[in-house]
Amino acid sequence: MDWLRGFLETDWTFIEADGRRRGLTTRIRLYLPREIADLLEMAGLAVEAIHGDFEGGSFGIDSFRLIATARKA
């Protein structure tokens, strides 16, 4: 995890049926709620809510998702 830049990098190793190994590295950008809100506002949208799930639950440190609802400003 690159906390300064907000990236999560994961190395994967796949073992094929014939025993061959193949490696893959994935890099995912993680956003803070404030960053998402700023990006939406820069796009001309007004943030109405930030949720932690699709059922409208509150966003917190244990949330697996960040769901933002916004409208055209």
Secondary structure by P-SEA (a helix, b strand, c coil): cccccbbbbbbbbbbcccbbbbbbbbbbbbbcaaaaaaaaaaacccccccccccccccccccccbbbbbbccc
